[in-house]
Amino acid sequence: MRFYFDVKNGTFSRDDTGTELVDRAAARAEALAVLAPIAGEALPDHQFSSVSVTVRDCDHRPIFHASLALVEDWIG
């Protein structure tokens, strides 16, 4: 099955190519595996930042969404 991984990290990047994976569970695992490295590279220097991945199926319907948020604040 082909799955599409759209990324939002301040800007939106739509996946028009997709990736062949065995099933929805594999698509979920792929989304989670790429989320942390994207967040590590892409989170800008703000008090609140987030990055998210939305997975679409072969019919381009959203089937899974995951996001990471970084909230930071100086203490004292």
C-alpha positions as CSV (number, residue, x, y, z in Angstrom):
1,M,0.0,0.0,0.0
2,R,1.2,3.5,-0.7
3,F,1.1,6.1,2.2
4,Y,1.9,9.8,2.1
5,F,3.6,11.7,4.9
6,D,2.8,15.4,5.1
7,V,5.0,17.4,7.5
8,K,4.3,20.7,9.2
9,N,7.1,22.5,11.0
10,G,6.4,26.1,10.5
11,T,5.8,25.4,6.9
12,F,3.7,22.7,5.3
13,S,5.3,20.0,3.1
14,R,2.9,17.8,1.2
15,D,4.2,14.4,0.2
16,D,3.1,13.8,-3.4
17,T,5.3,10.8,-4.0
18,G,4.4,8.5,-1.1
19,T,6.1,5.4,0.3
20,E,5.1,1.7,-0.2
21,L,4.6,0.0,3.1
22,V,2.9,-3.2,4.2
23,D,0.0,-1.8,6.2
24,R,-1.3,1.0,8.4
25,A,0.8,-0.1,11.4
26,A,3.9,0.2,9.3
27,A,2.8,3.7,8.2
28,R,2.4,4.7,11.9
29,A,5.8,3.3,12.8
30,E,7.4,5.2,9.9
31,A,5.7,8.5,10.9
32,L,6.9,8.1,14.5
33,A,10.4,7.2,13.3
34,V,10.8,10.3,11.2
35,L,9.1,12.7,13.6
36,A,11.9,13.0,16.2
37,P,14.8,13.7,13.8
38,I,12.6,16.2,11.9
39,A,11.8,17.9,15.2
40,G,15.5,17.9,16.3
41,E,16.5,19.7,13.1
42,A,13.5,21.9,12.5
43,L,12.3,23.4,15.8
44,P,13.0,27.1,15.6
45,D,14.2,29.2,18.6
46,H,10.8,30.2,20.0
47,Q,9.1,29.6,23.4
48,F,6.6,27.2,21.8
49,S,7.4,25.1,18.7
50,S,5.9,22.0,17.2
51,V,6.3,19.6,14.3
52,S,3.7,17.2,13.1
53,V,3.3,14.4,10.5
54,T,-0.1,13.4,9.0
55,V,-0.3,10.1,7.2
56,R,-2.6,9.7,4.2
57,D,-3.6,6.4,2.7
58,C,-3.6,5.5,-1.0
59,D,-6.9,7.4,-1.5
60,H,-5.3,10.5,0.1
61,R,-7.5,10.3,3.2
62,P,-5.8,11.2,6.5
63,I,-5.5,8.1,8.7
64,F,-3.0,9.0,11.3
65,H,-1.5,12.2,12.9
66,A,1.4,12.6,15.4
67,S,3.0,15.8,16.7
68,L,5.8,16.8,19.1
69,A,5.8,20.1,20.9
70,L,8.6,21.9,22.6
71,V,7.7,24.3,25.4
72,E,10.6,26.1,27.0
73,D,11.0,28.9,29.5
74,W,13.7,30.5,31.6
75,I,13.4,29.9,35.3
76,G,14.3,32.7,37.6
